[in-house]
Structures are given as structure tokens and as C-alpha cells.
Amino acid sequence: MKTNKEYPATHSMATAWYCVDEEGNVGVFEIEDNGPKPKDWVEELEVNDLLWHDFSCDGEDGIKDLCLTPEQIKPLLKPIIALDKWEHKKMICTSYLSGGRKEVTEYSYFSNASWNGVIIKIDMEKLQLLLQAVSMDKSKIDIVCLSREDGYFFVDLFWNQEGVELLEKHNVVLARYHAPYYYYAPWETDKEVLAQREDEYNRMPIFIYQQDYWPSEGAANRMSNPANPMKKEQLPQKIREQITQLPVRFREAQSIQLAEFVPVYFMDCADYRGDDDWYQICYSNGETEYYGEKTHKILTQKEMDILISEGKVKDKW
């Protein structure tokens, strides 16, 4: 068991953990809050963040490059038919200050959903105008290049009306496409909607597995089956050096229980707190150990029992 790897996580309710299979295909597991989570995870990410940002490399001119083949790019190019208009919206935020004073702040902004996480084809002779337009957005969203040869870029200009107007004024954008987005809604029952989402997921060049919130010990189910998945060699060097390979083939595995292959912990595992936060790690052979989140040390059950008896650690809850 190795303890020097890092695995990313998503928002507070889920962890997106990536790996490769025996054939070098890239897979992402979105795991709900109660596990099973691989023992090391360090930042909050989701499937979409991983694909468009973490799986891309730092390129030229402050642009990130997502190393995709033409066969992987083609399914991504779904033309946007209906274009949304810019809408003026207001958001009111209330905060409470010392002495019970209340402060109300009103934010006013324009947004356009048809510029929210899209793929565009541009006139490459006008690349600097694209960079200028994106720089007008205070949120500093990355530009991700899919193909410099063909001029395909992933951008998010949802809030950036000024930047979009600059692009339109100079005819920078030649075509706009709806980028696939992973959104898991287990309560959805409409067959037509489910079929649309399955098509959406299959357009993404990665295998996606979803771990439901309950039961936590259940297997993760495959949500996408891409025709041309990304390979390990297409990932940034840092990720290639740390990524875990599972002894399975995603194409053949409809469901996978991570606890069978890597050390994991569950939300309802025994956790302790002392000089470190100790998480119980479960193995497929039934054995357990404890992993120190701060020190990255590993303790056996016997060593943990001694610390408990000496009062050096206490139940986290």
C-alpha cells in the first residue's frame, strides 16, 4: 500500500477520484459523501472540473491545452441551436455584523446561458482578441484549447457580456457548440431525459462511474461508455506520475466497488482524533488500519487500540 499519492475531491457532498484501467483508459469516479473514498484526497473538484481543467496542460499564452485526438473532439461538437439572450439579474445578500447590525448588498449582473461552458471554433488569426475578451471576466476562467490546428476552445463567458460583444464585433467566433456536462440526478425518472443525459455523458472522452449515497457499501455504476476514451498518455505529467491503475477493463465493467482494489474509508467508519485525525481504512480482505490525515502515518488496529486505552485518541464524533 502506497501513502504518497494524491487524489482530488469535489464539492462537500462528493469526491471525484480519477484512475486508469488495464488498457490505460481514463476513468473518473464521483463518490457521494459517505464513501467509499480512496484514502487520500486533497481538493474539491467534480467530473467537469477534472475534464476541462485538471486534465489539461499549461500551454502557450496562458492557454491550457487538453490533449484530445480528432476522434475524441468530434463527439463534443454539438451545435447550439437556440441562443439565449443576455438577462439582467439581481442578487441580494444579507450579512449580520457585530452588534446585531444587518447589512444588505445588492448585486446586479447580466448573464447568458448559451455562453456557459461552451466550445467555440475561432479564426486563429484573431486569437489575441479571444484572450482579450476572456481577460474582461474578473473570475479569471481558464481558456482550454482542444485543437490549435482547427481553432477549437472551451470557454465560459456566462457573465462576460463585454467580452462576448468584443468577439462578436470582430467576428472572432466561427461556430459555437454545447459542451457536455455531467450532472447526476438520481431522482430523475423520465426516460427521455435519462436517454438525453446518457448521450451527453457518452460524448465526454472519459469513463464515468457514479457511487450513490446509499448504500455506501454498494458498487459504483458506469454512467458513460465513450467510443474513444482518453488514455493515460494524454494526461499531464504530474497526474501520470501519481494515478492509480485498477485491474479491470472499464469497457467490460458495468459496476465497480473501489474497496476491492484500493484502501478506502466510509463516512460511517470509526474515526478518531488526537494529535492527528485518524480514519479507518477498509481492505477487501476484511482487515482495517488507520490513516493519519495530517502525518500520513498508518496504524494497525492493535496500535490504535493501545492509543484508545491510553486516552491519547478519542472518538471523532
C-alpha positions in Angstrom: 0.0 0.0 0.0 1.4 3.4 -1.0 0.7 6.5 1.0 2.3 9.2 -1.1 -0.4 9.6 -3.7 -2.9 12.5 -4.0 -6.4 12.2 -5.2 -8.8 15.1 -5.9 -12.2 15.6 -4.4 -15.3 17.5 -5.4 -17.7 19.7 -3.5 -18.7 18.9 0.1 -21.2 16.2 -0.9 -19.0 14.1 -3.3 -15.4 13.2 -4.3 -14.3 12.9 -7.9 -11.4 10.4 -8.0 -9.6 9.5 -11.2 -7.7 6.4 -12.3 -6.9 4.3 -15.3 -7.8 0.7 -16.2 -5.7 -2.2 -17.6 -5.9 -0.7 -21.1 -4.8 2.8 -19.9 -8.3 4.3 -20.3 -9.1 7.2 -18.1 -12.0 6.8 -15.6 -13.5 9.2 -13.0 -15.5 8.0 -10.0 -17.9 10.5 -8.5 -18.4 9.3 -5.0 -21.2 10.6 -2.7 -20.3 11.9 0.8 -20.5 8.7 2.8 -17.9 6.8 0.7 -16.2 4.7 -0.2 -13.4 7.3 -0.7 -9.8 6.4 -1.6 -7.8 7.4 1.5 -6.0 10.5 0.1 -7.9 13.4 -1.4 -6.8 16.9 -1.3 -9.0 19.4 -3.1 -12.6 19.9 -4.1 -13.4 19.1 -7.7 -16.1 17.5 -9.8 -16.1 15.5 -13.0 -16.5 18.6 -15.2 -13.6 20.4 -13.4 -11.3 17.4 -14.0 -12.1 17.0 -17.7 -11.8 20.7 -18.7 -9.2 21.9 -16.3 -7.1 19.4 -14.4 -6.7 17.0 -17.3 -5.3 19.9 -19.4 -1.7 21.1 -19.5 -0.3 24.6 -19.3 0.3 25.8 -22.8 1.1 28.9 -24.7 -0.1 32.5 -24.0 -1.8 31.5 -20.7 -4.0 29.0 -22.5 -4.3 25.4 -21.3 -4.2 22.5 -23.8 -6.4 19.5 -23.4 -4.7 16.8 -25.4 -7.5 15.2 -27.4 -7.5 13.4 -30.7 -9.8 14.4 -33.6 -11.9 11.3 -32.9 -12.3 12.5 -29.3 -13.1 16.1 -30.3 -15.8 15.2 -32.9 -18.5 14.0 -30.4 -18.0 17.2 -28.4 -19.1 19.4 -31.3 -22.9 19.5 -30.8 -24.1 22.8 -32.4 -26.1 25.2 -30.2 -29.4 25.8 -31.9 -31.2 28.3 -29.7 -29.2 31.2 -28.4 -30.2 32.7 -25.1 -30.3 36.5 -24.7 -28.5 38.4 -22.1 -30.6 38.7 -19.0 -30.3 41.4 -16.3 -30.5 39.8 -12.8 -30.2 41.0 -9.3 -29.0 39.1 -6.3 -29.5 40.3 -2.7 -27.1 39.2 0.0 -27.7 39.7 3.7 -24.9 39.6 6.3 -25.0 40.3 10.0 -22.4 42.4 11.6 -21.3 42.9 15.2 -24.0 44.4 17.5 -26.7 42.7 15.5 -26.5 45.2 12.6 -27.7 43.9 9.3 -26.0 44.8 6.0 -27.8 44.2 2.7 -25.8 44.2 -0.5 -27.5 44.1 -3.9 -25.5 42.7 -6.9 -26.6 43.5 -10.4 -25.3 41.5 -13.4 -26.0 40.2 -16.9 -25.8 36.5 -17.8 -26.3 34.4 -20.9 -26.7 30.6 -20.6 -25.7 30.0 -24.2 -22.2 31.2 -23.3 -22.0 29.0 -20.1 -19.2 26.4 -20.6 -19.2 26.2 -24.4 -16.8 25.0 -27.2 -16.1 27.6 -29.9 -14.3 27.5 -33.2 -12.5 30.7 -33.8 -10.5 32.4 -36.6 -7.0 31.6 -35.3 -5.6 34.9 -36.7 -7.8 36.6 -34.1 -6.6 34.6 -31.1 -5.4 37.7 -29.3 -8.9 39.1 -29.3 -10.2 35.9 -27.6 -7.5 36.4 -24.9 -8.6 40.0 -24.5 -12.3 39.0 -24.2 -11.6 36.4 -21.6 -9.5 38.8 -19.6 -12.5 41.1 -19.2 -14.0 38.5 -16.9 -13.0 39.1 -13.3 -13.4 35.4 -12.3 -10.3 34.5 -14.4 -11.8 31.5 -16.1 -9.2 29.3 -17.9 -9.2 29.1 -21.7 -8.8 25.5 -22.7 -7.6 24.7 -26.2 -8.8 21.4 -27.8 -7.1 21.9 -31.1 -4.9 24.8 -32.2 -4.9 23.5 -35.7 -8.7 23.7 -36.1 -9.2 26.5 -33.6 -11.4 24.7 -31.0 -11.5 26.2 -27.5 -13.5 25.6 -24.3 -14.5 28.9 -22.7 -17.0 30.1 -20.1 -18.3 33.6 -20.8 -21.6 33.3 -18.9 -21.1 36.6 -17.0 -18.9 38.3 -19.6 -21.2 40.4 -21.8 -18.4 42.9 -22.6 -16.1 40.1 -23.7 -18.7 38.5 -25.9 -19.6 41.8 -27.5 -15.9 42.2 -28.4 -15.8 38.7 -30.0 -19.0 39.5 -32.0 -17.8 42.9 -33.1 -14.7 41.4 -34.7 -16.3 38.1 -36.0 -13.9 36.0 -33.9 -16.2 33.1 -33.3 -17.0 30.9 -36.4 -19.2 28.3 -34.6 -20.4 27.6 -31.1 -21.1 24.1 -29.6 -22.8 22.8 -26.5 -20.1 21.2 -24.3 -21.2 18.1 -22.5 -21.8 18.5 -18.8 -22.0 15.8 -16.1 -25.0 16.2 -13.7 -26.2 13.3 -11.7 -29.8 13.4 -10.5 -30.9 10.0 -9.1 -34.4 11.2 -8.6 -35.0 11.6 -12.4 -37.3 9.0 -13.8 -38.3 10.5 -17.2 -37.0 8.0 -19.8 -36.5 10.7 -22.4 -34.4 12.9 -20.1 -32.4 9.9 -18.9 -31.6 9.0 -22.6 -30.5 12.6 -23.3 -28.2 12.5 -20.3 -26.7 9.2 -21.3 -26.0 10.6 -24.7 -24.5 13.7 -23.0 -22.2 11.6 -20.9 -21.1 9.4 -23.7 -19.9 12.4 -25.6 -17.3 13.0 -22.8 -14.0 11.2 -23.6 -13.8 9.6 -20.1 -15.4 6.7 -18.4 -17.6 8.0 -15.5 -18.7 5.9 -12.5 -21.3 7.1 -10.0 -21.3 6.0 -6.4 -24.8 6.5 -4.9 -25.2 8.0 -1.4 -26.9 4.8 -0.2 -25.9 2.1 0.2 -22.4 3.3 1.0 -21.0 -0.2 0.6 -22.7 -0.6 -2.9 -20.7 -0.6 -6.1 -20.3 2.4 -8.4 -22.3 2.2 -11.7 -20.9 3.1 -15.1 -22.6 6.2 -16.4 -20.6 6.7 -19.7 -19.2 4.4 -22.3 -17.2 6.6 -24.7 -16.2 5.3 -28.1 -12.7 6.9 -27.9 -11.7 7.4 -24.2 -8.7 9.4 -23.2 -5.6 7.4 -22.5 -3.1 7.8 -19.6 -0.5 9.3 -22.0 -2.9 12.2 -22.8 -2.9 13.4 -19.1 -0.5 16.0 -17.7 2.8 14.6 -16.5 2.0 15.2 -12.8 -1.2 13.2 -13.0 0.5 10.3 -14.9 3.1 10.0 -12.2 0.5 9.6 -9.4 -2.5 8.0 -11.0 -3.7 4.5 -9.8 -4.3 1.7 -12.3 -7.2 -0.6 -11.4 -7.0 -4.3 -12.5 -10.2 -4.0 -14.6 -11.4 -3.0 -18.0 -13.9 -0.2 -17.9 -15.5 -1.3 -21.2 -16.4 -4.6 -19.5 -17.2 -3.4 -16.0 -20.7 -2.1 -15.6 -20.1 -1.7 -11.9 -17.0 -1.4 -9.6 -16.5 -1.5 -5.9 -13.4 0.6 -5.2 -12.9 -1.1 -1.8 -11.9 -4.3 -3.7 -8.9 -2.6 -5.2 -7.7 0.4 -3.1 -7.7 1.4 0.6 -10.9 3.4 1.3 -12.8 4.8 4.1 -16.6 5.3 4.6 -18.4 8.1 6.4 -19.7 5.6 9.0 -16.2 4.1 9.7 -14.7 4.6 13.1 -12.8 7.9 13.2 -10.6 9.2 16.0 -9.0 12.5 16.9 -5.8 13.1 18.9 -2.6 14.5 17.6 -4.0 13.7 14.2 -7.3 12.9 12.6 -7.4 9.1 12.1 -9.6 7.5 9.5 -10.4 3.8 9.5 -9.2 2.3 6.2 -11.1 -0.8 4.9 -9.4 -3.5 2.8 -11.1 -6.2 0.6 -9.7 -9.0 2.9 -11.6 -7.6 5.9 -8.6 -6.0 7.6 -8.6 -2.5 8.8 -5.9 0.1 9.6 -6.0 3.8 10.5 -4.7 6.6 8.3 -3.4 9.9 9.8 -4.7 12.8 7.6 -2.0 15.3 8.7 1.0 13.0 9.1 0.1 10.4 6.5 1.1 7.6 9.0 -0.6 4.2 9.0 -1.5 2.5 12.3 -2.6 -1.1 12.7 -5.8 -1.9 14.7 -3.6 -3.1 17.6 -1.7 0.2 17.7 -4.9 2.2 17.6 -6.4 0.0 20.5 -3.3 1.0 22.6 -3.8 4.7 21.9 -7.5 4.4 22.8 -6.7 2.6 26.1 -4.2 5.3 27.0 -6.7 8.0 26.2 -4.5 9.6 23.5 -7.2 9.5 20.9 -11.0 9.9 21.2 -13.9 9.1 19.0 -14.1 11.9 16.5 -17.9 12.3 17.0 
